[in-house]
Amino acid sequence: MSVIPASSSKADLRTAALTARDALSGEHRECAAQAIAARGLPIEIKPATVVAGYSPIRSEIDPAPLMRKLAAQGARLALPVITARGQSLRFRVWSPDDRLLRGPLGILEPSPAAAEIIPEIVLVPLAAFDRLGHRIGYGAGHYDRTLGQLRKSRDITAIGLAFAVQEVKTVPALIHDVALDYVLTEAQMLDFRSS
């Protein structure tokens, strides 16, 4: 766990956690992604369960090994699409063999021809997290807005994927911040559903 003071601002926590994440070796990153995939999700995946992953940017943990495992278990996969700043993410069907295109922010996304779908499980990238399930993203609010909107109409399980070094003592959560149900790291699975 990081030793960043609990009194730090979100910006300071984000910077410190990203610095720790950026310092990890390529070998550690690859082993961490494989460890998470080997452990799998902490909930049952029924055939045709829709799981939304993400295309990693910067030094984010790569969800591809986990997503391939989920596809082999019968899950339907999706990836997020950014439609406009200030708007919720949309999700399009995706399989590991599909070619991805660069979206407006340079993030790889499924083709506009891919069908839109609503996920039941959302794998969430993050900059930092704490032991209450609060997360810090990059500040645009895409996932908070999206999870909040999705949870108004159905049960959604939000699972953060991170390296253990991204854990901080306390994230200063605001009213609009949406807590995660779980965080998976290479070292452990944290369950926040009863927190």
C-alpha positions as CSV (number, residue, x, y, z in Angstrom):
1,M,0.0,0.0,0.0
2,S,1.1,3.5,-0.7
3,V,2.2,5.8,2.2
4,I,0.5,8.9,0.8
5,P,-1.0,10.9,3.7
6,A,-4.8,10.7,4.0
7,S,-5.0,14.5,4.0
8,S,-3.7,14.7,0.4
9,S,-6.0,16.2,-2.3
10,K,-7.3,14.0,-5.1
11,A,-4.8,15.6,-7.5
12,D,-1.9,14.8,-5.1
13,L,-3.2,11.2,-4.6
14,R,-3.6,10.7,-8.3
15,T,-0.1,12.0,-9.1
16,A,1.5,9.8,-6.4
17,A,-0.4,6.7,-7.4
18,L,0.3,7.2,-11.1
19,T,4.0,7.8,-10.3
20,A,4.1,4.5,-8.4
21,R,2.2,2.7,-11.3
22,D,4.5,4.2,-13.9
23,A,7.6,2.9,-12.1
24,L,6.5,-0.8,-12.4
25,S,8.5,-2.9,-14.8
26,G,7.0,-4.3,-17.9
27,E,7.6,-7.8,-16.5
28,H,5.6,-6.9,-13.3
29,R,2.8,-5.5,-15.4
30,E,2.5,-8.6,-17.5
31,C,2.7,-10.9,-14.5
32,A,0.1,-8.8,-12.6
33,A,-2.4,-9.0,-15.6
34,Q,-1.9,-12.8,-15.8
35,A,-2.3,-13.2,-12.0
36,I,-5.7,-11.3,-12.1
37,A,-6.8,-13.4,-15.1
38,A,-5.7,-16.7,-13.3
39,R,-7.8,-15.7,-10.3
40,G,-10.8,-14.6,-12.4
41,L,-13.7,-12.6,-11.2
42,P,-15.1,-13.0,-7.7
43,I,-18.6,-13.6,-9.0
44,E,-20.2,-16.3,-11.2
45,I,-20.1,-15.7,-14.9
46,K,-23.2,-17.2,-16.5
47,P,-23.2,-17.8,-20.3
48,A,-23.9,-14.6,-22.2
49,T,-23.2,-12.3,-19.1
50,V,-22.1,-9.0,-20.6
51,V,-18.8,-7.8,-19.3
52,A,-17.4,-4.4,-20.3
53,G,-13.6,-4.1,-20.2
54,Y,-11.5,-1.2,-21.4
55,S,-8.6,-0.5,-23.7
56,P,-5.6,0.3,-21.4
57,I,-4.0,3.7,-21.7
58,R,-0.9,5.1,-20.1
59,S,0.4,2.5,-17.7
60,E,-3.0,1.0,-16.8
61,I,-3.2,-2.7,-16.0
62,D,-4.1,-4.6,-19.2
63,P,-7.5,-6.4,-18.8
64,A,-7.0,-8.4,-22.0
65,P,-5.9,-11.7,-20.3
66,L,-8.9,-11.5,-18.0
67,M,-11.2,-10.7,-20.8
68,R,-10.0,-13.6,-22.9
69,K,-10.6,-15.9,-20.0
70,L,-14.1,-14.5,-19.5
71,A,-14.9,-15.0,-23.2
72,A,-13.8,-18.6,-23.0
73,Q,-16.3,-19.0,-20.1
74,G,-19.1,-17.7,-22.3
75,A,-19.2,-14.0,-21.4
76,R,-20.1,-11.5,-24.1
77,L,-17.6,-8.7,-24.1
78,A,-17.9,-5.0,-24.7
79,L,-15.6,-1.9,-24.6
80,P,-16.5,1.6,-23.8
81,V,-16.9,4.4,-26.3
82,I,-16.6,8.1,-25.4
83,T,-19.3,10.0,-27.3
84,A,-18.8,13.5,-25.9
85,R,-17.3,15.2,-22.9
86,G,-19.7,15.3,-20.0
87,Q,-21.7,12.3,-21.4
88,S,-21.9,8.8,-20.1
89,L,-19.9,6.1,-21.8
90,R,-21.6,3.8,-24.2
91,F,-20.6,0.2,-24.7
92,R,-20.2,-1.7,-27.9
93,V,-19.9,-5.4,-28.5
94,W,-16.3,-6.6,-28.9
95,S,-14.4,-9.9,-29.2
96,P,-10.6,-10.3,-28.8
97,D,-10.2,-10.8,-32.6
98,D,-12.0,-7.6,-33.5
99,R,-10.0,-4.7,-34.9
100,L,-10.2,-1.6,-32.8
101,L,-10.2,2.1,-34.0
102,R,-8.8,5.2,-32.3
103,G,-11.6,7.2,-30.7
104,P,-11.7,11.0,-30.3
105,L,-9.4,10.9,-27.3
106,G,-7.0,8.4,-29.0
107,I,-8.3,5.5,-27.0
108,L,-8.9,2.2,-28.9
109,E,-12.7,1.5,-29.4
110,P,-14.9,-0.9,-31.3
111,S,-16.1,0.1,-34.7
112,P,-19.1,2.4,-34.9
113,A,-20.8,-0.6,-36.7
114,A,-20.6,-2.7,-33.6
115,A,-23.9,-3.1,-31.7
116,E,-24.4,-1.1,-28.5
117,I,-25.0,-3.2,-25.4
118,I,-25.6,-2.6,-21.7
119,P,-23.1,-4.4,-19.5
120,E,-23.9,-6.3,-16.3
121,I,-20.3,-6.2,-15.1
122,V,-18.0,-3.2,-15.7
123,L,-14.2,-3.5,-15.4
124,V,-13.0,-0.1,-14.3
125,P,-9.6,1.4,-14.8
126,L,-8.3,3.8,-12.1
127,A,-5.5,5.9,-10.8
128,A,-5.9,5.1,-7.1
129,F,-8.3,3.3,-4.7
130,D,-8.8,2.9,-1.0
131,R,-10.2,0.1,1.2
132,L,-13.7,1.5,1.1
133,G,-14.1,1.0,-2.7
134,H,-13.6,4.7,-3.6
135,R,-11.5,5.4,-6.6
136,I,-9.7,8.2,-8.3
137,G,-9.8,8.3,-12.1
138,Y,-8.3,10.9,-14.4
139,G,-10.8,13.7,-13.4
140,A,-13.3,13.6,-16.3
141,G,-15.9,11.7,-14.4
142,H,-16.7,9.3,-17.2
143,Y,-17.0,6.2,-15.0
144,D,-18.8,7.9,-12.1
145,R,-21.4,9.3,-14.5
146,T,-21.7,6.0,-16.4
147,L,-22.0,3.8,-13.3
148,G,-24.4,6.1,-11.7
149,Q,-26.7,6.2,-14.7
150,L,-26.5,2.4,-15.3
151,R,-27.3,1.7,-11.6
152,K,-30.5,3.7,-11.9
153,S,-32.0,1.0,-14.2
154,R,-30.3,-2.2,-13.2
155,D,-27.8,-4.0,-11.0
156,I,-24.3,-3.4,-12.2
157,T,-21.2,-4.9,-10.6
158,A,-18.3,-2.4,-10.9
159,I,-14.9,-4.1,-10.5
160,G,-11.7,-1.9,-10.4
161,L,-8.5,-3.4,-11.9
162,A,-5.3,-2.0,-10.5
163,F,-1.8,-2.7,-9.3
164,A,-1.4,-3.1,-5.6
165,V,0.9,0.1,-5.5
166,Q,-2.2,2.2,-6.5
167,E,-3.8,1.7,-3.1
168,V,-3.9,4.8,-0.9
169,K,-5.1,5.2,2.7
170,T,-8.1,7.3,2.0
171,V,-9.8,8.7,-1.2
172,P,-11.6,12.0,-0.4
173,A,-15.0,10.8,-1.9
174,L,-17.5,13.4,-3.0
175,I,-21.3,13.0,-3.3
176,H,-21.1,12.2,-7.1
177,D,-18.4,9.6,-6.7
178,V,-19.6,6.1,-7.3
179,A,-18.0,3.3,-5.2
180,L,-16.7,0.1,-6.7
181,D,-18.0,-3.3,-5.6
182,Y,-14.6,-4.9,-5.9
183,V,-11.0,-4.1,-6.7
184,L,-8.7,-6.8,-8.1
185,T,-4.9,-6.4,-7.9
186,E,-2.1,-8.9,-8.5
187,A,-1.9,-9.5,-4.8
188,Q,-5.6,-9.7,-3.7
189,M,-9.3,-9.3,-4.2
190,L,-11.0,-6.6,-2.2
191,D,-14.8,-6.9,-1.7
192,F,-16.6,-3.7,-0.8
193,R,-20.2,-4.8,-1.1
194,S,-20.8,-4.9,2.7
195,S,-18.7,-1.8,3.5
